[in-house]
């Protein structure tokens, strides 16, 4: 009698194993964004139906928390202002502790279009961090001139060399990361303005994370006030260059133990 094996049961159609979708958390750091946070939350929930949403209120003195919650977001409220880096570190720590596979940072001011979220997440199949980048396509309407342009070009050139790939917008706050990068950022995420973007990428590269970018289009702010004037932005960009130089010479641990134990923020208020 012939042995019965896989080849002899070809009449039974194979049922492909279902590939589970990654659990995605959109993290929105917000500080005094009461004028636009509700619209930002609603747009994300309408356009990204298969992801959860967490607003990290960075010690706002206005109605940011209540309006975000009323619009349908879970809110992690920090007791005082830590800056974007501190807010994002808290968000990454919470996302990692809750078992999310992907975390996506989107600004609260409406400049980041949630419709670009899917290409960012899809690109994580082969990379640890994906940046939503301006200047990545020839038809990008965003233009920068003067010292700001020179500083951004220098930063992009250095990070591109470190990453081994072309990066055009290393100061972008629109980015997605997987659990490996989440673990890195939950432990080390600079709090300084622009250090939270530039230096964090240097840290990730030192931890052997792979980085790429996808083209996105930025929009004007929906409301609130910019975090810096053009003059101050130029100063901060200069500081970012200094931060980059310091990050390049700073010693970082080679690896992380995934079994680390730290107190994870748990004071998350659910949507009202």
Buried (B, 14 or more C-beta within 10 A) or exposed (E): EEEEEEEEEEEEEEEEEEEEEBBBBBBBBBBBBBBBBBBBBEBBBEBBEEBBBBBBBBBBEBBBBBBBBBBBBBBBBBEEBBBBBBBBBBBBBBBBBBEBBBBBBBBBBBBBBBEBBBBBBEBBEEBBBBBBBBBBEEEBEEEBEEBBEBBBEBBBBBBBEBBEEEBBBBBBBBBBBBBBBBBBBBBBBBBBBBBBBBBBBBBBBBBEBBBBBBBBBBEEBBBBEEBBEEEEBBEBBBBBBEBBEEBEEEEBEEEBEEEEEEEEBEEBBEBE
